[in-house]
Amino acid sequence: MTINIEALIRCLGQTYHEMVDQDIIPYKTKPAGEYGDPDLNLDMVKEGVFLSFKRDGMILQEITLRIQRDGIKGWIFPNDLPTPLKAEMSRQWMHDTFGEPDKAAPPRKVANKSFGWTERYAIEDFHMPIAIQVSYDLDEMVKKITFLPTSALRW
């Protein structure tokens, strides 16, 4: 199944049920979470999309796109990305396209696992101000992109 990513981003702040009624989410599986956790999640693995909802009201609060998948060589993100994003993006391409990030965290090693750069950009072309957080691999290629309302920023 393909997901309309731009329509999904425009659903930030909407409820799960509103999204299902609009056929934005083709899954029958509802978001789930651990007891007591304030968040519910829906992981659409084959589509490379992870959604996080506030438990209270099942309101979409975060969208993560897995541009690369660990352990799967040749993974190609199966959905169309909103312009100007594309399937392969370098850190330099992100800077050339979006300018310098608002915030950045350099590569680091945690418990013998290495992580590349993480950067945050403000985007205002949607129905509300949103931020994108971009995670890179060690070769400075985009690994994940997370979209969230600017009001929910935590850095």
C-alpha positions in Angstrom: 0.0 0.0 0.0 1.2 3.5 -0.7 0.6 6.4 1.7 0.1 10.0 0.6 2.8 11.5 2.7 1.9 15.1 2.1 -1.8 14.4 3.1 -0.5 12.6 6.1 1.6 15.6 7.2 -1.4 17.9 6.7 -3.2 15.6 9.2 -0.9 16.6 12.1 -3.3 17.6 14.9 -6.2 15.5 13.6 -7.6 12.4 15.3 -6.9 8.9 14.1 -10.7 8.5 13.3 -10.7 11.7 11.1 -7.7 10.3 9.2 -9.4 6.9 8.7 -12.6 8.6 7.5 -10.5 10.5 4.9 -8.8 7.3 3.8 -5.4 8.7 4.8 -4.6 5.6 6.8 -5.4 2.4 4.9 -4.6 0.1 7.9 -7.3 -1.6 9.9 -4.9 -1.9 12.9 -5.5 0.9 15.4 -2.6 2.6 17.2 -1.5 0.9 20.4 0.8 1.5 23.3 1.9 0.2 26.7 -0.4 0.7 29.6 0.2 4.1 31.2 2.2 5.5 28.2 0.8 8.9 27.1 1.4 7.9 23.4 0.0 5.4 21.0 1.9 4.2 18.0 1.1 2.8 14.5 4.1 1.4 12.8 3.5 0.8 9.1 6.8 -1.1 8.5 6.3 -2.0 4.8 5.4 1.6 4.0 8.4 3.0 6.0 6.1 5.2 8.1 5.8 5.4 11.9 3.0 7.5 13.5 2.7 8.6 17.1 -0.6 9.8 18.6 -1.5 11.4 21.9 -3.4 8.7 23.8 -5.9 11.4 25.0 -8.0 11.9 21.9 -5.8 9.8 19.5 -4.4 13.0 18.0 -1.6 12.6 15.5 1.5 14.3 16.9 4.5 12.9 15.0 5.3 11.2 11.7 8.6 9.5 11.0 9.6 8.4 7.5 12.3 5.7 7.3 14.2 6.7 4.2 16.7 3.9 5.0 16.1 0.7 6.8 18.7 -1.0 9.0 19.6 -4.5 7.8 17.9 -4.1 4.4 20.2 -3.3 1.6 18.7 -1.6 -1.4 15.6 -0.4 0.6 13.8 2.2 -1.5 11.2 4.3 0.4 7.9 3.2 -1.2 5.9 6.4 -1.1 6.1 9.7 -3.0 7.7 12.4 -0.8 6.5 15.9 -0.7 8.4 18.4 -2.9 11.4 19.0 -2.6 12.2 15.8 -0.7 13.5 12.8 -2.7 14.5 9.2 -2.0 18.2 9.9 -1.6 19.3 13.1 0.1 22.7 14.0 1.5 23.4 16.4 4.4 24.8 18.9 1.9 21.7 18.6 -0.3 19.5 19.3 2.8 21.6 22.4 3.5 21.5 23.6 -0.1 17.7 23.0 -0.2 16.6 24.1 3.3 19.4 26.3 4.4 21.2 25.9 7.7 19.3 23.9 10.3 17.8 25.6 13.4 19.6 23.1 15.7 22.1 20.3 15.1 23.7 17.5 17.1 27.0 16.1 15.8 27.7 12.4 15.3 28.1 10.4 18.5 28.6 6.9 19.9 26.3 5.5 22.5 26.8 2.0 24.0 29.0 1.0 21.1 26.5 2.1 18.5 27.4 5.0 16.2 24.9 7.7 15.1 25.3 10.3 12.4 24.2 14.0 12.5 20.8 15.0 13.6 19.4 18.4 12.4 16.2 20.3 12.8 14.5 22.6 10.3 11.4 24.8 10.5 8.9 24.4 7.7 6.0 26.8 7.3 4.4 25.6 4.0 1.7 23.4 5.7 -1.5 24.1 7.6 0.5 24.8 10.8 4.1 25.6 11.5 6.0 22.3 11.6 9.5 21.2 12.2 11.4 18.4 10.6 14.1 16.5 12.4 16.5 14.8 10.1 18.7 11.9 11.1 21.7 11.0 9.0 23.8 7.8 8.7 27.6 8.0 9.2 28.0 8.7 5.5 25.8 11.8 5.9 22.9 10.5 3.9 19.3 11.0 5.3 18.2 8.0 7.3 14.9 9.2 8.9 12.8 12.3 8.7 10.4 13.2 11.5 7.6 15.8 11.1 6.0 17.3 14.2 4.2 20.5 15.1 6.6 23.3 16.1 4.5 23.7 19.3 5.6 20.1 20.3 9.4 20.7 19.8 11.6 19.0 22.3 15.3 19.2 21.6 
